[in-house]
């Protein structure tokens, strides 16, 4: 027996599916689909590992401390995100609306709420804004593309992405407040 998602997700699914379907229909254009897939793959981990690893190079004085802060914040975020995701059990759009929403990229798991890709993208953007704002012209568009890719590939609802963004902001602000 599979876990049951809260009833609020059933209502949200019905409200959001057409909009998700429209986003996914844009993915019929091969160059756009390739862009979304690349953004999604970068948002898996390579971009964030590179950002964490680069901290000592980007800021020689405080870089090692930022390296540790980013790494610990990322790990704590993943653990709590997984706990939320496996407790709430919202099915991905392409699972709930079979034949109506196509999946453009293999999903890592069955559930969609919240978007971990978006959570990390926003979390690291907020932390970078505090430590190396000069990187934001590169990171913000990339983070936005990562968030768009999750809906455009049929892997998340818009509310999953919004929740991931809010959780990412919360983790970043908490980390910045705790570390100073």
C-alpha positions, 0 to 999 in steps of 0.5 A: 500500500502506497502512502496517501498524499494530503487532500490539499494536493488533490485540489492543487493538482486539479487547479494546476495541471492545465498550466503544467501541461502548457509548460510541458507543451513548450518542451516540444521544441527540441532546443528548449527541451535540451536547455531544460534538460541541461538546466535540470542536470546542472541543478542535480548537484554539479553546479552546487558542488562547484559553487561550494568547492570554489568558495576558498578560491572566490574569497581567500579570507573567508572562503574556507568558512563559507565552504563549510557553511554552504556544505553543511547547509546543503546537507541539512537541507537535503535531509529535511527536504527528503523527510518532507517529501517522503511524508507528504507523498505528492505524485508527480504531474506525469504520474497523476495525469498520465497521457496528459502531461509528458515526462521529459526527463527521468524522475529520481523518485515518485514524489514531487513536493517540494522541488529539491532542485529549486530549493537548492538553487534559491538557497545557494543564490541567497547565500551567494547574495550575502557573500559574493553578490557579483556572482548573482548575474550568472546564478539568478538566471540559472536558478530561474531556468532550473526552477522552470525546467522542473515544471517544463519537464513534467516533474513538478507542479508550480506549487512544488517549485514555489514551496521549494523556493520558500524552503530554500530561502528559509534555509539560507536565511537561517544559515546566514543568521546562525553563522553571522 
